[in-house]
Amino acid sequence: MFFLSVPTFISMWLAASAAGVKNFSGPTMGTRYSISVVLPSKDLDLNTLQKAVDNRLTAINRMMSTYDPESELSLFNQSDGDDWFSVSQETAEVVTYALQVAEDSRGAFDPTVGPAVNLWGFGPDGRRSKSPSDEEINATLKRIGYRHVEARLAPPALRKVIPGIYLDLSAVAKGYAVDAVTELLIEEGIGSSMVEIGGEVRTQGHKPGDIPWKIGIEQPDETGRTVREVLELEDSALATSGDYRNFFEQNGIRYSHTINPATGRPVQHQVATVSVVADTCMEADALATTLLVMGEESGYDWCEDHDVAALFLIRGKDDQIEERASSGFPHRIP
């Protein structure tokens, strides 16, 4: 299992069962994947295609999971010393990208935040019902800091600058897996597809009849599932981060799974979800988490400065949800 199933912030694809569209799904990374394809010929066997997808996802899980104690990432986390630790090219590339987002966001995104995620009960160590003490949080902060880890691509390897560094790629690897499956489908000759893993989505091409893939964004409501927005997504990806599925409450305060790396505590602001449209799902996945940590004002300004297409859903008065979209976000109301 990759990480705790958080089902899920982007709710679904719409009208995927149209004529000529084939669908299959399965478990992966502690959640589920769903794939819709337009087969280029009757000779392409759907069962064979699904086996190839399952094998690809299993391989990624074995590289980047923190729930698998024998994964590359887990073995790196368990290692001592500051020597270079050999990993696959893919793991090195994902960590390199994560560190670049961390640098660009000045640490709002930080792949070393895992110890705090675990401390608050949102990682492989299991759930908790009350917040940790200030002493526990302060001790954990000493193990967080993206500048305390290095990655190289040739030869691919990771290195700890200080002991105790723990990498957690759960805010980026799911998006990477969506991209990897999309590329696998393209290699198989499939030019029209929709790939979704735990709510992160990427599309290629159109459905039959030149109909675009339509993706629904949920209304942030932990008591039910309704679609708030519908996007026509063409050759691009969509990811959402939010606080309304994976959280616990204590003394009337909601503690969500999104941790601010600067404080070691769950984010505390009125942003319920952030959805990002990008060229790749890895980018959309990482940036949605980044913006949720930043919050409405800083996050919106960062989007405008960095040309990021994002939609913020914000809790207003009387629990009403208000929208704030960056200038590049292409949304429409159904």
N, C-alpha and C positions, 0 to 999 in steps of 0.2 A: 504494500500500500504506500502511496506517495505522500499524501498528507490528508488531514481530516477533510472529509467530504463536506462541502459548503454549497448545498444545492439551492440555488446558484443565482447570480445576480442578473445576467442576461437570461431571460426566461426561456426563449425557444425560437425556432425558426417557424415562419408562417407559410402555410400552403405547400409544405415540402412534399406532400403526397400527390402532387399533380401528375397527370399522365406522362409517362416516359421517365419519371424520376424513381430511382431505386434507393431504398433506405436500409441501413443496418446499424447496429449499436452493440455496445458491450461495456464491461467494467474496465476501468483503468485509473491509476493514480488516486485511489480512494474516492473516486466519483464515477461518472460514466461518460463515454463518448457517443456521439450520434453523427452519422455521416449520410449525406444524400448525394447521389451522383447521377449524372446523365451518361449512360454507357454508350461509348462510340460504336459498339457492334454487339451482336448477340453472342459472339464467340468469347467475350470476356466473362468469366465465371465469377459470380458475386461471392461465393464461399471462398474461393481462392484469394480474391481481393481482400476479404475480411481477415483471412489468416495472415496476409502480408502486413496489414495494418496492426493486428495484434502483436506480431513479432516486432514491428518497429517500436511500438509503445512499450513493450516489455524491455527492449534494449535501452530506451531512454530512461525508464524507471531504474534499471540496474546501474545507470551512470549517475543519476542526479537525485535520487530519493534520500530523504533523511529518515524515512520509516524502515528502509531496508538496511540493516547493520552491515551488510556486505557490499553495498553500493560504493562506487568510486568516491562519492562525496562523503559518505559516512566514514569510510576508511581514512580519508584525509582529515576529517574532524577528529577522529580518534588518534591521529598520529602525534608524536612529540617532535620537538626540535624545529629547526628553521631551515632544513634542507629542502630543495625542490622535490615535490611529490608528483610523480608521473601520473597523468590522467589521459583520457581520450581527447581527441581533437575537439569533439563536440562539447564536452564539459568545459574545456579551456575556453572555447569560444563563448559559451553562455556566461561563464564567470567574468570574462573580459568585458562583455557587453554590460553586465550588471554593475561592474565597477565603474564603467563610463557613465551610466545613468546616475550612479551615486555621486560622482564628481560633478556632473552637470547640474544636479539638484542640490548640491551642497549638503549631501547626507540625508535629505528627506527620504530618499530610497537608499537602503543599506542592506546588502546581502549578508552582513554579519549580525543582523538584529535577532537571529534565531534564539540565542540564550534568553532574551527577554520574552520572545514569543512562547518558549517552553515554560518559562517561569510563571507566566500568566495562564497557563493551562491550554494553550492553543497549538501545541506541537505534539511530537510523538511521546512525550512523557505523561500525557493524559490530562484530563480536565480537572479544574478546581472550582470551588463555589465561593471563594472569598479572595480578595486581593492580597498580594504578598506584602510584606512589611517594607518600610523605607530602607532598612538595612539590606534586605535581600535585593531590592532594586538597585541600590547604589553599588553593591558588589557585582551585580550582573553588568552594569554599565561599563565596568573596567574591561569587560571582554568584548565590547562592541566598538567598531570603528573600521570602516572600509579601507582606510589607509594602512591597516595592520595586516593586510593580505595582498599578495601579488599573484598575477597570472601571466603566463607567456604562452605563445602559440607554437614556437619552433625551438626545441621539441615541446609539445604540450605538457604543461605542469603548473602546479600551484605551490605557493610558499607562504608559511606563516611568519610574519614579522615579529609577533609576540606570541607566547604560549596561550592556549585556551581559546584561540579564535575558532569560531564555529560558523560554517557557511550554510545558509538556508536559501535555496533557489525557488521556493514555492510561489514567489510572486513574479516569476519569470519563466520557469521551465514548463509550466502548463501551456503557456502561449507558444513556447518553442516547439512543444510536441504538436500543437495544431499546425504550425508551419511545416514541420517535418512530414506529417501525414499528407498535407496538401501537396507538397513536392513529390511524395511517393505516388500520389494519384496522377499527377502530371506526367511522371515517368512512365506510368502505365497507359498513357494516351488519353486520360480523362481530363478534358478541358473545362468541364462544368461541374462544380462540386460545392458543397457546403460542409465544413468540418467544424464540429463543436465538441469541446471537452470541458465539462463542468461550467458551462456558461460562456467560455471564451470561443469566439467564432471567426472563421475566415472563409470567404467565398471566392470562387473563380467562375467566370463566365456567367451564363444565364440558364434558367430552366427552359424547356421546350417552348417554342413560340416567342422567343426573345423576351421572356418574362424575368425580371430581376428577382434575386433572392431577397425575401423580406424577413427581417430579424426584429423580434420584439424585445423591448427593454421593460423590465418589470417596474411596477409601482412598488416603492420600498415599504413593504408591509409584512411583518413577520407572521401575521395571522392568516394570510392567504396569498394567492397569486393572480394578479391581473396585469394586463399589458398597458403601459402608459404611453409608450412611443413605438412607432414602427419605422424602421429604416430600410431603404432599398440599398443593399450593400453590393457593390460591384468591384470585384478584384481588389478587395481590401479586407481589413480585420476590425473586429469590435470586441472590446473587453470592458468589464465593469468591476469596480471594487466598491464594497459597501459594508455597512455595520449592522444590518438587520437580520442576518441569518446565523452568524457564528458569534455569540456573545453570552455573557452572564450578567445578572443584575445583583447589586448589593446596596442596601439602604437607598433604593430608588435611583441609583446611578448605573448606567449601562456601560459595561466594559467590553469593547469589541476586540476582535482578533487583530485589528490593524494597530501596530505599535509604532509610536514615534521614537525613532532611534536616538534622538537627542535627550529624551526624558526616561526612556525605558518603560513608558506607560502607554495604555491605549489612548488613541486620539480622543480629544474632548472638544467637539465643535458641532455645529448644526448641519454639516454636510452628511446626507444619508448615503448617497452613492455618487460615483463619478464614472462616466462611460467615455471611452476614448476610441476614436476611429484612426487607424494608421495603416501603413502599407503591409506590415507584418503583425502577426498576433503576439510575438514576443515583445515588440515595441509597445503595442496597445496594453498588454498585460502589465508590464513594468510601469508605464506612465500612469495607468489608472490608480495603482497603489501609491505612486509618488504624489499624485494630486490629492488623494484622500488624506494623506499625511499632512500636506501643506494647508488644506482647508480652503474655504471659498475665496478669500481675498488674495492671499499669496498664490494659491493655485491658479486662479483666473489670470492674474498678471503674468505668471510664468508661462501659461499657455500662449498668451498674446506675444510674449517676447520670443518664444521658441516655436511658434507656428504649429501648435498642437490643437487638434480638433477634439474638444471635450464638452460634455454636458454634465453640469452639476445639478443634482436634485437635493434641495436644501429644506430642512424643516423650518417652517415659519410659525406664525401665531396659530394657536388652536390645532397644532400638528398638521397644518396644511403644508403640502409639498410645493415648493416654488422651484422654477427652473432658471438656470443661468448657463447659457451656451457661449462658448468662445466663438469668435467670428468665423472660424472655419468649420463648425460642426453642422453637418447636413441632415437635420432631423425634420420629420414631418409628423403631424398628429393624425391618426387614422380616423 
